Amino acid sequence: MTRTLILVRHGQSEWNLLNLFTGWRDPDLTEKGVAEARAAGKALKERGFQPDLCFTSALKRAQHTLDLMLEEMGIVNMTIIRNQALNERDYGDLSGLNKDDARKKWGEEQVHVWRRSYDVPPPGGESLKDTADRVLPYYLDVIAPRVMADQTILVSAHGNSLRALVMHLENLTPEEILKREIGTGEPIIYTFDETGKVTSSGGI
């Protein structure tokens, strides 16, 4: 398998469970999240995927997910590149707040705008557009060339940093990507032709 990109959102985190805005805060995985990460690794192994190189963010929930996937795949001594360019969207002043409490403070409509608009950031934080503006250059400069060098690349990251990549890879509009759910611990596989065009995509 060559020119293959595997994207995986981290397993459920402790703050996902508590319905908190997480962003760049650094909670670890729940027991369910650990199980999701292991299941993702097992599924990849069963389908014969063997990454040449792995990328993840600077946050432990994505790193822990990657470690568990590699363990399930029986892979040791893998080169892992960690970079905050792949971090989750920064929720700024919302970080650490319960989503229901945020709605009480700012109003349901305003919180909905911050969560589901493409280019309106929360106070002190990033919009999805801002997130894409840091994720995509890193992907194009560092990750994509490895994929095009006939490698299989595994990326363990976050809902919104992966949304930015999916938007680019699938040529989605801002409206389309905002409706796209990226499930925890669910690998998305892309393959490419020699020109860099996506030839197949989907889950496993």
N, C-alpha and C positions, 0 to 999 in steps of 0.2 A: 504494500500500500504506500503510494507516494503522493506528494502534494496534497496532504490531508491535514485539516485543521479541526481539532476537537475542542469545543467550548463547554465548560461545565460551571454552572453557578454553585457556590458552596452549599453544603447541607444546612438544614435549619440551624440558626444561631439562637443563643439564649435570649437575645433581644427580639428576634422574630417571634419567638414564643410569647414574649411579654407585650407584643404589639407596640414596640418602641421604634422611633426613628433612630437608625443606627449610624449611617454615613461612615465617617472615618473613625468612629469609636471602635473599640477592639474586643468585643465579647467573643467567646469561643463557641463551639458547637454544642448543641444539646445531644442527649442520647439518640434522639431521632435523627439529628443531623449527622452523627457518626454513622448510623445505619445507612442513611442515604448515600453518604460518601463511599462506604464499603460496597453498596449495591452498584454504584456507578462504576467502580473499579472492576467488580466482578463481571458486569455486562460488557465492558470494553475488552476484558481478557477473553471472554467467551467468543467474541467476534474477531479475535486475532489482532487487535490493535496493539502496536508496540511503538510508543513515542520515542523519537530521537532526542527530544529536548522539551522541557516544560517551562512554562511561565506562570507566575502568580503575582498577586498584589503584595503590599506591605502589611496586610492585615491577617491576623492569625486564623480567622474562620476559613479563609480561602487557602492558606498554607496548610492548615490541618486537613482540610478536605483533600488536597493534592497528596499529602503524605499517606493518607488512608487509601486513596485510589491506587497509588503505586504499590503499597503493601499488598493489596488484594491482587494486583497484577503480577506479583512476584518479582518486582523490579527493584534492584538496589543500585547504589552508586549512579543515580540519574543526575544529570546536570539540571539544576533548577535556577532560573533567573527570577528574582523578586524585584518588582518595581512599583512605586506608588502611582505611576501612570495608569495602572490597572485597578486602582482602588475604586471602591463604591463612590457614587455621587456624594458630595459633602452636603449634608442637610443643614449646616450652619446652626442657627439658633434653635432649630427643631431637634437637633441631635440629643438623644437621651430622653425625650419627652414621649409619653404615651400618646398615641394618635388621637384618642378620644379627648384627652386633656388639651392637646393642641387645637382641636376644633372648638372647644369651649373658650379658649383664650383668644383665638383669631377669627373664629367663625368657620363653619363648614365650607362655605363657598371659597373663602380665601385659601384654606388648607388644600382644598381640591385643586385650585389653580396651581399652587406650588408643586403638588404631587404629579399632576397630570398635564401640565402645559409643557411645551417643548423648550421655551426660552425665557421663562419667568422663574428666577431663582428665589428660594426662601431667604429671609434675612441672614446675611453672613455666609450664605452657602452657594451651591452651584445649581444651575438648571441642567436638564439633560443635554442641551446644546453645549454648555460649558464642559460637561463631562466628556462629550464626544470630541471637543476641541483638544483635550489632552490625551484621550485614548487613541484616536485615529492616527495622529502622527507617530506615536510609538509603535502601533501596529504596522503601519506602512514602512517605517524606517528599520524596525528591528525584527518583527515577527514574520511579516509577509515574505521577506527575502529568504528566510529559512524554509518556509513552506515551499517556495518556488525552486529551492535547491533540492527538490525531491525528498523532502523530509516529512515525517508525521509529527505535528506539534500539538501538545496538550496545554490548554490554558484553563486554569482554575481561578475564577474571579467572582464578580458580583452582578446582581440583577441589572443595574443601570450601566455599568461599564460594558457588560456583554450586550445590552440593548444597543449601545452605540456601535458595536462591531456588527451586530446582526443587521442594523439599519444600513450600514455600508455594504455588507456582503450581499444582501438581498435587494438592494436599491429600493428601500421602503421610504415612504414620505414620513414627515414628523407625526402626522395623524395616525398612520398605520403602525409606527413603532410604539406609540403610546398605548395602543391596544394590545400589544404583544406581551404575553406573559412568559417569563423565563422561569421554569420550575426549578426548585432546589434539587441538586443532585441528579439532573437529567441531562446527559450528554447530547450535544448537537454536533453533527458531523458534516463538514464541508469537504468536497474534493474539487480540484482545479485542473484546467487544462494548461498547456504550456504557455498560453498567453495571459494566464492569471484569471481567466473567466471561471466562475463557479459552475461546475458540471453536475453536482448533486448536493443536496442538503437534506437534513432530517434527523430525527431522534433515533434512539435504539431501544 
